[in-house]
Amino acid sequence: PNRTENQGTFVNRNASDVGGRGVRPLERSIDLALSCFTVVVLVITMVSLGCSMEVSKMKAHILKPKGIGIALLAQFFIMPLTAFSLSKVLQLSPIKAVTVLIAGCCPGGTLSNIFSLALKGDLNLSIVMTTVSSIAGLALMPLLLFIYSRGFPGLEKAVPYTGIIYSLIMTLLPCCVGIAINYYKPNYSPYVKKVGIGILIVSGVIIFALAYVSVGHLLWMIVTPDILTAAALLPAIGFALGYLLSYFSRVSSRCCRTISMETGCQNIQLCTTILKVSFDLEVIGPMFLFPLLYITTQCCEALLLSFQNFMAVCVAMRQHVQEVINYRYGR
């Protein structure tokens, strides 16, 4: 999609604040390659997600939508509001604020499925919630960005609505293809997922290599206290409030853990694609690498929660074994 004139005006007016400060002009081939590979990663990820879904289990959760409703409320109320609040409290510059807002308004990502499994959550519910939030995001994400961008002078003209809708469509169509493959040709699904993982690894390495060549020399510009704080607090608050919301809604502990992961883990591939297809790299600059920093904090915090859950399970098992021994030997 074409970049709008409003964005150009925004960039010129905020030249001293935007992330593109000091970025070297890029060769068109590198810029085009980055765009292509970010799209490839997003498409392959969503096809693989679709191949993991079973229509019968989707119907079961849709017919009892309490968990899905709580997750949508957490995803599209807690996270955007948290991103907006952090941007205000940390007094982020316009390009930093729009990047954090885009990340906070993104629907749930496949990372939540992995950590839901690690935390012994409901994997099928997690996959359904990821899909439903991606569909809902087609309408809610542009709307939320429209609302929250009003809180920053001049930022409302910089939000790339066309690029966001384009990127969201690129998430839904491949996901539908994956669901169709799993429904009509289920024996192909394992092969599609294996090939997808290989392509993802190769494409991911290429993306980071090209990004490093393009703006790697400015990486230090996003490793600042305000951006580090935003990247660390956004998922942490999402995990905590997502769990509390589901807990007070009286759903099972498995659902609580699942909704917590779904709330705190955004679709980073979508965020990266939006930033790439909607902004010139000279404009977004090193903030193009913010999703990398964000997914790092997501993984670290989710791994910490997974480790704590693992230790709790070990303690419970030890207590159970000790009780069995005491009962058997009359201690």
N, C-alpha and C positions, 0 to 999 in steps of 0.2 A: 504494500500500500504506500501511497505517496505521503511524505511528511507535509504537514499543513503549514500555511504561512503564519498562522498564530504561533506555532512552535518556534518558527524562525524569529518572530518578534520577541518572544519570551527569551530565547537564547541571547539575542543581541542586547536586550535590556539587562540581563543578569550575567553578563560575560565574566564578571569578576567572581561570581558565586558558583557557576556551573562546574560539573566535574570535568569538562573537556579542556580546562585550562592547561596549556602546555602540551597537548597531545599532538604528536607528529602527524602530518597528512598521510593518509593510508593509500596504498595502491588499491585500485578498484578490485583487483583479483582477490586480495586478502579479505576485503570487506565482504565481497560476494561469497567467498568460501565460508566465512563465519556465519553469514545468514543461512546458507544452505545446510551446514552441519547442525546448527541449533534447531532448525526445522526438522531435520532427520531424527535427531535425538528425541524430540517431542513426539513425533509420529510413531516411532518404534516403541517408545514407552507406553503410549496409549493403546497400541495394538496388543502389546503383551498384557496390559491390564485387562483388556476385553477378553483375551483368551483365558484369563484366570477366573472369569465369571460364569456361573451356572444360572440359567434362566429360572429354574425351579426355586433355587434359593433366593434369587432376586425377588421373585413373586412373594415368597414367604415374608420377607422383611418389608416389602412394599405394602402388603395387606395388614401388617402391624407396624405402622410407621413411627411409633413413639421415639425409638432410638434415632431414626433418620431426622425427625423433626428437631430433636434436641441438638443433634450434630450441626444441622443447618443454622440453627439459632446461634450456636457457639462460633461456627465458622464465619458467618457473615454479620455478626454483631460484635462479638468480643474482639476478634482479630483486627478488623478495620478500625474500631474505636481505639484499641491499644496502639496501633501504628500511628494514628492521628495524634493521640495523647503524647506518645514518645517524641514525635516530630516537633510538637509544640514545646514540651518541657525541655528538650535538648536544643531547641532553637536551630534546627537544621536549615541549611541553605535550600533554595528552591529545588535544585536538581536532586539533592539528597532526600528531601522530603517526598518528592514524587516517586523516587525509587523505593523508599520504605513503604509508602502508601500502596504502591503496586504489589509489593511483596505481601503486605498484610491483607490485601483484598483478594489475593489468589485463592482459588478453591483448594481442597485437600489434594495431596500428592501421593504417589505410590510408596514413598518412604514410610508413610503412616501404616501401610499394610504390613511392611516388614517388621516394624516395631510393635504393632498390635500382636503379631504372632509371637514375638520375643517375650512380650508381657503376658502371654496366655490370654489375650483378648479374643473377641469374636472376629475371625478373619473374614468371613463372608459378609458380616455387617460392615466391616471396614471397607471392603471392596465396593459394596453397594453405596456406602456413604461417599466414597471418592467419586464414583460415577455420577451420583445424584447432585453432588456439589458442583461438579464440572458442568452439568446441564444448567443448574440454577445460576451458575456464574455467568452464563451468557447474557442474562438480564441484570443480575445483581451487581456484578463487578463494575460495569460502566456506571451504573446508578450510584453506587457507593463512592466511586472516585469522583463523580460529578458533585456529590454532596460534600465530601470531606475536603476537596480541593478548594471549596469556597472559603475555607478557613485560612488560606494562605494568599496574600495579595499577588495577583498575576498568575497564580498557579493553575487556575481553572482553564486557561488557554493552552497550557502545556500538556494536559493529559491526553495521551494518544488513543482516543476512543476507537478509531478505525482499526488501528493495529491490535488493540485488545480484542475486539470482536473477531477479527481475522484469526488471531492466535487461538481464541476459544473454539472457533469452528474447527481448527486444526486438531484440537484435542478430542472433540466429540466424534467426528467422522471416523478416525482410526479406531477409536474405542468401539464404535458400532461394528466396524469390520471385524475386530477381534471377537466380539460377542457372536457375530454370525459364524465365524470360523469354528468357535467352540460349540456352537449349537448344531450346525449342519455337518461339520467335519471334525468332531472332537479328537480323532486320532492324529490330526495335524497340529493341534494346539501345543503339545510339548516341543515339537520341532520349531514351531514359530517362536516360542519363548526362548529356546536355546539360541537360535540364530539371532534373535533380537538382542539378547544379552551380549553376544559377541560384537554386533554392530554398535551397540551402546558404548561398550568399552573403547573400541577403536575411535568412534566419533567423539567421545568425551575427551580422550587424549588429544585428538587433533584440535578440538575447540580450545582447550586450555593452552595448547602450544601456540595457536594463532592469536589468542587473546594476550598471551604473555609477550609475543612479538609486537603486538599492536600497542598495548597500554601497560605492559609489565613493568616498564621503568617508572610508572606512576603508581604502582601498587601501594607504596607508602602513603599515598594521599587518602586511601580509605581505611588504613589502619590508624585511625584517630579515635580519641576517647568517645566522641559522640556516636560515631558509626559502630564502634565495638560495643558500646552500651546498648544501642538499638538492636543490633544483631543478636546479642545475648539475652536481652529481656523479652523481646517479642515472642520467641517460642516458649520461653519459661513461663511467662504469664498465660500463654495459650494452653499449655499443659495443665497448669494449676486451675485456672478458671473453667476449662472444659471439664475437668474431673469434678469440681465442686458443683457445677451446674447439673451434670448428670446424676451426681450423688443425691442432691436435694430433689431431683425429679424421681427418685426411687426406682432407678433401673438397677439391673444386676451389676455386680462388681466387674464382671467381664465387659459389660457394655460401658461402664465408667472408664475403664482403662482404654477401651477402643476409642471412645469419643475424645478422651484426653489426647491421644496420639493424633487423631484426625484433626483436632483443633490446632495443635501446635506445629504440625508438619504441613507446610504449604507446598504447592506444586512448583518447585524451583525451576524445572524445565520450562514451564509456562512463563514464569517470571523472566527467565533469561531470554526466551524467544520474544516476548513483548518488548523488552529493552532493546533487543537487536533489530527487530523489524520496524520499530516505531521511532527510533532516534538514530541520527548519524553518530558514529563512534566518536567523532570530534566533539559532539555535544555531550553525550553521556559520559565519555571519558572513562576514568578508572571505576566509576560507579557501575559500569557494566560487570565488574567483578564482584559486586555486592552479593549476588546470589551464591557465589562460591563461599564467601565468608558466612553467609546466613545458613547454608546447608551444613557447614562445619559445626556451628553452634547447635543447630538442631540435632545433629548426630551425637555430639558430645553429651548433651543434656538427656537425650532419649536413651543413650547407652548407660548413663548413670542411673536412670530410672530402672532400666532393664536389669542392671547389676544389683540394685537394691531389692528388686523383686526376686531375683535369683537367690540372693542371700536369705530372704524371708522364707522362700520355699525350702531351702536347705535346713534352716532352723526348725521349721514345722515338721519336716521329714525326720530330723534327728529326734525331736520330741516324741513323734509317733513311734519310732523304732524303740526308743527307751521305754515307752509305755507298754509296748508289746513284750519286751524283755522282762520288765517288772511283773507283768501279768503272768507270763509263762513260768517264771522261776519264783514267783511268790515274794518278790522283794517289796 
